[in-house]
């Protein structure tokens, strides 16, 4: 199931990146360069059968970026980026760090209408409802067992998934090295 989801997420990511780049620039060569710049990053390896849900997180984050651009152009209302953000948070709780983007969108779209303010409420309410539909134990997240969901901020004792563990820091460094090459190549573009 992870391989299928990962592959379908990769296909969706390519489609969204193409639409996003087309929206950002009318120039054919620049559009091609930007698309390739995004698609040659090291993180695209998660779309080749990686046994986690990060592929879905990436495609949903790209979708949130795309619908946010549409909302910025007033093509759609703020409810749409709020709903996509709610779905994104449900794919991985770390996506909650994208929530300030809704506040920025509302600020950039001022003057704010009543329906825009109501649309913003879709993000927290939608997240809660989707998590309930997925049978996610919200009480466990907020209770003493929350250590299963949230990073441990204590210094590492050598276990793999603590925030300050050597393994975690090595994985982060590896991700930076994989993506730095494309950034250095893309800067002159």
Backbone torsions as a table, in degrees:
resi	resn	phi	psi	omega
1	UNK	NA	-39.0	179.1
2	UNK	-63.3	-38.5	-179.5
3	UNK	-64.4	-42.5	179.4
4	UNK	-65.4	-47.6	179.8
5	UNK	-61.2	-41.6	-179.7
6	UNK	-63.6	-44.8	179.6
7	UNK	-66.0	-45.0	178.1
8	UNK	-64.3	-35.5	175.9
9	UNK	-64.0	-40.2	178.2
10	UNK	-63.6	-41.1	177.2
11	UNK	-64.0	-46.4	177.8
12	UNK	-61.0	-39.7	178.7
13	UNK	-61.6	-44.7	179.0
14	UNK	-61.0	-43.1	179.5
15	UNK	-63.6	-45.0	-178.7
16	UNK	-67.5	-40.4	178.7
17	UNK	-62.0	-42.0	178.8
18	UNK	-61.6	-45.0	179.2
19	UNK	-66.0	-39.3	-180.0
20	UNK	-64.5	-46.4	-180.0
21	UNK	-66.9	-38.2	177.5
22	UNK	-62.1	-34.2	179.0
23	UNK	-73.1	-29.4	-176.0
24	UNK	-82.1	-31.3	-176.4
25	UNK	-145.4	138.8	177.7
26	UNK	-86.0	-14.4	-175.4
27	UNK	-74.2	124.1	-179.6
28	UNK	-58.9	-53.2	-179.7
29	UNK	-62.9	-39.4	179.1
30	UNK	-68.5	-38.4	177.5
31	UNK	-60.7	-44.3	178.8
32	UNK	-64.2	-43.7	-179.8
33	UNK	-63.4	-44.3	179.7
34	UNK	-65.1	-41.1	178.6
35	UNK	-61.3	-47.4	179.3
36	UNK	-64.5	-38.2	179.7
37	UNK	-59.8	-40.5	179.5
38	UNK	-73.4	-40.7	-173.9
39	UNK	-80.5	-8.2	178.4
40	UNK	-100.2	7.7	177.6
41	UNK	-68.3	153.3	-179.0
42	UNK	-62.9	-25.9	-176.7
43	UNK	-68.0	-15.3	-179.7
44	UNK	-66.9	-9.4	175.8
45	UNK	-61.0	-23.5	179.6
46	UNK	-68.7	-11.7	179.7
47	UNK	-91.8	6.9	-178.3
48	UNK	-111.2	48.1	174.8
49	UNK	88.0	17.6	179.1
50	UNK	-62.1	130.1	-173.5
51	UNK	-84.7	61.0	175.6
52	UNK	-152.5	178.0	179.2
53	UNK	-101.1	19.5	-180.0
54	UNK	-66.9	-30.8	177.5
55	UNK	-59.0	-43.8	177.8
56	UNK	-65.4	-38.0	177.5
57	UNK	-61.4	-43.5	-178.7
58	UNK	-66.9	-43.5	-178.9
59	UNK	-68.3	-36.8	178.0
60	UNK	-69.9	-35.9	176.1
61	UNK	-64.8	-40.7	176.9
62	UNK	-65.2	-39.0	177.4
63	UNK	-64.3	-39.6	177.8
64	UNK	-62.3	-42.0	177.8
65	UNK	-62.0	-43.5	-178.6
66	UNK	-65.1	-48.7	-179.2
67	UNK	-69.6	-25.1	174.7
68	UNK	-67.1	-38.7	175.8
69	UNK	-64.4	-40.7	177.6
70	UNK	-63.6	-39.4	178.8
71	UNK	-68.4	-34.9	178.1
72	UNK	-64.3	-35.6	176.4
73	UNK	-81.2	0.1	-178.2
74	UNK	63.5	25.0	174.9
75	UNK	-73.6	-34.1	177.9
76	UNK	-132.8	166.6	179.2
77	UNK	-82.3	171.7	179.5
78	UNK	-69.6	-16.5	179.7
79	UNK	-63.0	-31.7	-176.5
80	UNK	-69.5	-51.3	175.0
81	UNK	-61.5	-32.1	178.7
82	UNK	-66.0	-41.4	178.8
83	UNK	-67.9	-43.2	178.6
84	UNK	-64.1	-38.5	177.1
85	UNK	-63.7	-40.7	177.8
86	UNK	-59.2	-44.5	178.6
87	UNK	-66.3	-36.2	179.5
88	UNK	-65.6	-43.9	178.9
89	UNK	-61.3	-33.9	179.3
90	UNK	-71.2	-21.9	175.8
91	UNK	-77.8	-30.4	176.5
92	UNK	-162.0	127.0	-175.4
93	UNK	-62.4	-22.1	178.4
94	UNK	-64.6	-19.9	179.0
95	UNK	-67.1	-10.0	176.3
96	UNK	-60.9	-19.9	177.9
97	UNK	-67.4	-11.4	176.2
98	UNK	-83.8	-7.3	-177.0
99	UNK	-56.3	-38.9	177.9
100	UNK	-60.1	-19.2	178.6
101	UNK	-63.7	-31.3	177.7
102	UNK	-67.5	-38.2	177.7
103	UNK	-65.8	-41.4	177.3
104	UNK	-63.9	-42.2	176.9
105	UNK	-59.3	-45.0	179.4
106	UNK	-62.4	-39.6	179.4
107	UNK	-66.3	-43.9	-178.1
108	UNK	-71.2	-21.7	180.0
109	UNK	-94.6	10.7	-175.7
110	UNK	-61.1	153.7	2.2
111	UNK	-71.0	142.9	-176.5
112	UNK	-84.5	135.5	177.4
113	UNK	-94.4	162.7	179.7
114	UNK	-59.8	-42.4	-178.2
115	UNK	-68.3	-27.2	174.5
116	UNK	-66.8	-43.1	178.3
117	UNK	-63.0	-40.6	177.9
118	UNK	-66.3	-37.0	178.4
119	UNK	-62.2	-34.1	179.1
120	UNK	-64.4	-29.3	-179.7
121	UNK	-67.5	-15.6	-179.9
122	UNK	-63.8	-32.4	-176.9
123	UNK	-60.8	-58.5	-178.9
124	UNK	-69.7	-40.5	-179.3
125	UNK	-66.8	-44.0	179.0
126	UNK	-62.7	-42.1	178.4
127	UNK	-59.2	-48.4	-179.4
128	UNK	-59.6	-46.7	-178.2
129	UNK	-66.7	-41.4	179.7
130	UNK	-65.2	-41.9	178.0
131	UNK	-62.4	-38.2	176.5
132	UNK	-64.2	-42.3	178.7
133	UNK	-64.0	-31.4	178.6
134	UNK	-83.0	2.9	179.8
135	UNK	62.6	35.6	176.9
136	UNK	-78.3	134.7	-177.9
137	UNK	-84.3	90.2	-177.8
138	UNK	-66.8	-33.6	178.6
139	UNK	-63.2	-36.4	177.6
140	UNK	-67.2	-37.4	178.6
141	UNK	-62.5	-39.7	-176.7
142	UNK	-89.9	-10.5	-176.4
143	UNK	-93.2	-167.7	-177.1
144	UNK	-67.8	-18.5	179.1
145	UNK	-83.5	10.0	-174.9
146	UNK	-63.8	-13.1	178.8
147	UNK	-60.6	-21.7	177.7
148	UNK	-69.0	-24.4	-174.4
149	UNK	-107.7	-29.1	-173.0
150	UNK	-106.0	148.7	-179.4
151	UNK	-66.1	144.8	177.4
152	UNK	-83.2	122.1	-175.5
153	UNK	-91.8	2.1	178.1
154	UNK	-76.4	155.8	175.3
155	UNK	-57.2	148.6	-173.3
156	UNK	-68.0	143.3	171.2
157	UNK	-107.3	15.8	178.0
158	UNK	100.4	-8.0	178.1
159	UNK	-72.2	151.3	-168.2
160	UNK	-65.7	-38.1	-167.7
161	UNK	-106.8	19.5	172.2
162	UNK	-80.3	153.2	-173.5
163	UNK	-59.7	-38.9	-176.0
164	UNK	-102.7	20.5	180.0
165	UNK	-77.0	154.7	179.4
166	UNK	-62.3	-40.7	179.8
167	UNK	-62.2	-44.6	-179.9
168	UNK	-64.2	-44.7	-179.9
169	UNK	-65.8	-35.8	176.8
170	UNK	-65.5	-41.7	177.7
171	UNK	-63.3	-39.3	177.9
172	UNK	-64.8	-44.7	178.7
173	UNK	-60.8	-41.3	177.9
174	UNK	-60.9	-42.3	178.7
175	UNK	-63.3	-40.3	179.3
176	UNK	-65.7	-41.8	-179.9
177	UNK	-65.3	-40.8	179.3
178	UNK	-63.5	-36.8	-176.4
179	UNK	-91.4	-18.5	-177.3
180	UNK	-65.2	-35.0	-178.1
181	UNK	-59.0	-48.1	-178.8
182	UNK	-67.0	-33.9	178.4
183	UNK	-66.6	-44.3	179.5
184	UNK	-63.5	-40.9	178.2
185	UNK	-67.8	-37.6	-175.9
186	UNK	-78.1	-17.8	-177.9
187	UNK	-57.8	-44.9	178.7
188	UNK	-66.7	-25.7	-179.1
189	UNK	-65.5	NA	NA
